[in-house]
Amino acid sequence: MPGLLVTLALAALGAYLLATHTGHVLWALPYLLLLACPLMHLFMHRGHRHDVRHDG
């Protein structure tokens, strides 16, 4: 339930920013995408901890 509330709050904030500050959002979009790349790499690969093996 708290995850849903956070998601809805972030969606509302995003809609507000896009509606009122479209120029600023579009200016920052390439930088946000570049920032997302290392964050996705870190979280999707779990920091490259290759020393821990989980054999199923």
Backbone as a chain_set.jsonl record, in Angstrom:
{"seq": "MPGLLVTLALAALGAYLLATHTGHVLWALPYLLLLACPLMHLFMHRGHRHDVRHDG", "coords": {"N": [[0.816, -1.202, 0.0], [1.918, 1.358, 0.83], [3.799, 1.632, -1.215], [2.219, 1.985, -3.462], [1.081, 4.474, -2.907], [3.341, 6.112, -2.942], [4.107, 5.801, -5.606], [1.874, 6.929, -6.907], [2.059, 9.556, -5.936], [4.52, 10.368, -7.032], [3.869, 10.188, -9.738], [1.89, 12.164, -9.904], [3.414, 14.414, -9.232], [5.212, 14.396, -11.378], [3.43, 14.842, -13.526], [2.515, 17.403, -12.849], [4.946, 18.879, -12.998], [5.548, 18.533, -15.695], [3.359, 19.798, -16.872], [3.544, 22.449, -15.977], [6.179, 23.294, -16.177], [7.33, 22.725, -18.725], [9.399, 23.411, -20.537], [11.705, 23.416, -18.926], [11.737, 20.75, -18.08], [12.048, 19.369, -20.489], [14.546, 20.332, -21.194], [16.156, 19.195, -19.223], [15.863, 16.501, -19.658], [17.705, 14.889, -21.365], [19.945, 14.804, -19.645], [18.896, 13.543, -17.405], [18.39, 11.04, -18.488], [21.007, 10.209, -19.024], [21.915, 10.07, -16.409], [20.35, 8.008, -15.5], [21.431, 5.727, -16.665], [23.915, 4.733, -15.307], [22.716, 4.201, -12.849], [20.755, 2.265, -13.43], [22.476, 0.26, -14.305], [23.859, -0.292, -11.955], [21.809, -1.186, -10.193], [20.477, -3.188, -11.671], [22.437, -5.058, -12.253], [23.236, -5.637, -9.788], [25.533, -4.521, -8.619], [27.665, -5.974, -9.611], [28.575, -8.211, -8.114], [30.329, -10.753, -8.365], [31.443, -12.762, -6.882], [29.641, -14.118, -5.347], [27.782, -16.922, -5.725], [24.778, -18.329, -6.785], [23.633, -21.259, -7.029], [21.122, -23.092, -8.539]], "CA": [[0.0, 0.0, 0.0], [2.744, 2.575, 0.783], [4.434, 1.715, -2.529], [1.228, 2.551, -4.378], [0.954, 5.899, -2.603], [4.554, 6.778, -3.431], [4.014, 5.809, -7.067], [0.872, 7.932, -7.296], [2.584, 10.888, -5.629], [5.537, 10.676, -8.043], [3.17, 10.417, -11.007], [1.253, 13.484, -9.817], [4.484, 15.408, -9.294], [5.69, 14.416, -12.763], [2.418, 15.501, -14.363], [2.554, 18.823, -12.516], [6.159, 19.475, -13.568], [5.435, 18.551, -17.155], [2.339, 20.768, -17.269], [3.866, 23.831, -15.64], [7.576, 23.606, -16.477], [7.66, 21.865, -19.853], [10.705, 23.776, -21.072], [12.761, 22.948, -18.031], [11.744, 19.28, -18.094], [12.63, 18.928, -21.754], [15.967, 20.674, -21.165], [16.846, 18.288, -18.313], [15.617, 15.107, -20.018], [18.911, 14.132, -21.749], [20.802, 14.614, -18.481], [18.259, 12.528, -16.573], [18.62, 9.745, -19.134], [22.399, 9.846, -18.778], [22.015, 9.707, -15.009], [19.661, 6.732, -15.297], [22.245, 4.605, -17.142], [24.694, 4.072, -14.255], [21.84, 3.707, -11.79], [20.201, 0.995, -13.89], [23.566, -0.704, -14.32], [24.152, -0.65, -10.571], [20.725, -1.95, -9.58], [20.103, -4.363, -12.45], [23.512, -6.038, -12.16], [23.479, -5.774, -8.356], [26.874, -4.102, -8.275], [28.64, -6.924, -10.157], [29.156, -9.076, -7.085], [30.496, -12.043, -9.026], [31.975, -13.761, -5.974], [28.534, -14.855, -4.739], [27.095, -17.765, -6.717], [23.535, -18.954, -6.328], [23.335, -22.393, -7.906], [19.783, -23.562, -8.28]], "C": [[0.858, 1.264, 0.0], [3.435, 2.737, -0.568], [3.501, 2.332, -3.564], [1.08, 4.053, -4.154], [2.165, 6.679, -3.107], [4.522, 6.873, -4.953], [3.02, 6.854, -7.549], [1.358, 9.351, -7.036], [3.64, 11.297, -6.653], [4.909, 10.935, -9.411], [2.5, 11.791, -11.017], [2.287, 14.593, -9.911], [5.036, 15.523, -10.712], [4.718, 15.115, -13.697], [2.402, 17.004, -14.105], [3.77, 19.504, -13.144], [6.072, 19.565, -15.08], [4.438, 19.615, -17.625], [2.789, 22.211, -17.041], [5.277, 24.247, -16.053], [8.083, 22.758, -17.641], [9.043, 22.162, -20.414], [11.85, 23.279, -20.224], [12.878, 21.426, -18.052], [12.389, 18.774, -19.373], [14.118, 19.246, -21.825], [16.742, 19.662, -20.323], [16.736, 16.827, -18.728], [16.866, 14.351, -20.476], [19.837, 13.862, -20.567], [20.222, 13.566, -17.537], [18.437, 11.14, -17.169], [20.056, 9.284, -18.932], [22.617, 9.442, -17.321], [21.373, 8.345, -14.746], [20.523, 5.548, -15.714], [23.095, 3.974, -16.042], [23.829, 3.543, -13.113], [21.204, 2.383, -12.182], [21.27, -0.083, -13.889], [23.855, -1.192, -12.903], [23.065, -1.556, -9.997], [20.361, -3.204, -10.358], [21.176, -5.444, -12.39], [23.912, -6.286, -10.717], [24.94, -5.51, -7.999], [27.962, -5.039, -8.734], [29.329, -7.737, -9.076], [29.251, -10.488, -7.657], [30.989, -13.125, -8.08], [30.874, -14.581, -5.304], [27.805, -15.596, -5.83], [25.859, -18.383, -6.065], [23.184, -20.058, -7.31], [21.96, -22.935, -7.522], [19.707, -25.018, -8.403]], "O": [[0.561, 2.182, -0.765], [3.638, 3.863, -1.023], [3.929, 3.099, -4.427], [0.967, 4.816, -5.113], [2.023, 7.782, -3.636], [4.872, 7.907, -5.522], [3.299, 7.586, -8.498], [1.096, 10.252, -7.833], [3.657, 12.445, -7.096], [5.367, 11.803, -10.154], [2.54, 12.498, -12.024], [2.068, 15.597, -10.589], [5.297, 16.626, -11.191], [5.128, 15.891, -14.56], [2.287, 17.793, -15.043], [3.649, 20.57, -13.748], [6.477, 20.565, -15.674], [4.648, 20.255, -18.655], [2.451, 23.096, -17.826], [5.537, 25.433, -16.255], [9.146, 22.145, -17.549], [9.785, 21.234, -20.735], [12.85, 22.781, -20.741], [13.981, 20.881, -18.042], [13.195, 17.844, -19.335], [14.877, 18.507, -22.453], [17.868, 19.307, -20.671], [17.458, 15.988, -18.19], [17.079, 13.234, -20.004], [20.45, 12.798, -20.496], [20.965, 12.79, -16.936], [18.615, 10.168, -16.435], [20.3, 8.101, -18.695], [23.427, 8.558, -17.04], [21.814, 7.613, -13.86], [20.362, 4.458, -15.165], [23.007, 2.761, -15.851], [24.176, 2.545, -12.482], [21.119, 1.47, -11.36], [20.999, -1.223, -13.511], [24.071, -2.385, -12.689], [23.369, -2.579, -9.383], [19.968, -4.2, -9.751], [20.856, -6.63, -12.468], [24.829, -7.062, -10.451], [25.512, -6.21, -7.163], [29.099, -4.912, -8.281], [30.544, -7.928, -9.123], [28.36, -11.312, -7.454], [30.959, -14.303, -8.436], [31.157, -15.641, -4.745], [27.269, -14.986, -6.755], [25.909, -18.888, -4.944], [22.512, -19.813, -8.312], [21.676, -23.199, -6.354], [18.638, -25.599, -8.216]]}, "num_chains": 1, "name": "protein.A"}
